[in-house]
Every structure is written in C-alpha cells, then in structure tokens.
C-alpha cells in the first residue's frame, strides 16, 4: 500500500512538474497555413502536356530550405510564407529549364486571400539551334534569314 502511494505521488509529481514549454505537440497544418499553386507544362510546339508532375518548386533564400514537388495534375502546396523583402519561387524540371517568380509580402497576402494565384507555365526547351542569323532592312521591312539545325 505504501509503495503504491509513493508510485502514484511520483507519477503525479512528474506530470505536474513539467512546464508548458517542455511539452511540444505538433499542430496539424490548416488550410490557411498553406499556399496552393499550379504549374502547366507545354511541349516545344505549345501543346499542353499530360502528366504535369515532377516539377520542383523551391523558395529561394528560405531558412529552412523549402522545396516541394508538383503532383501529376501540376498542383503543389507551400507553407505560408512571411517576408520583409522579396521571395523568389523557383520552378525547375529537366528539359524545361528554370523559371523564377518574385513576390513581396503584399502579393503573398493576396495569394493567401485567393486574389492572385501561385503558378507558372513552362515550355520544353526547343531542340532547334540557330547557327547564324542575318537581317537587312528593305524599305520599311526587316528581312531575317536564319540557318538552323534541329537536334534529335
């Protein structure tokens, strides 16, 4: 009986001696803490591609580094961003290059309110290489001659 009383007292002492800052619980992320965006991918002839996924979306100069990957529909979600300056969103995918979009805090607040949206369109890098380009003015017309090669 005496041992169980000491055990109960010890457990109560441990429970009530913890300060609030010592107990951390992860709160679920709510929709208001997430910024949603969309990316669209096009081939080199401006046709919308199916399978919009695997585009990496990073926040330049974020601490800690924030990088997400778009799903097959091109949708992505970023944590809510706060800045005192400008934030750059960097979209990248092999064969499509890199695209940057800049936002200040007012614009990020507008994204959060649904006034403007996050996202970009990226076009596949063209296989055409221009070897030479010449031009001449004839009257009020510019004539351009291009020597190009299509790489396979």
Helices and strands as residue ranges (DSSP letters): H 2-17, G 20-22, G 31-33, E 34-42, E 56-60, E 66-69, E 75-79, E 86-93, E 97-104, H 105-112, E 118-123, E 128-138, E 141-150
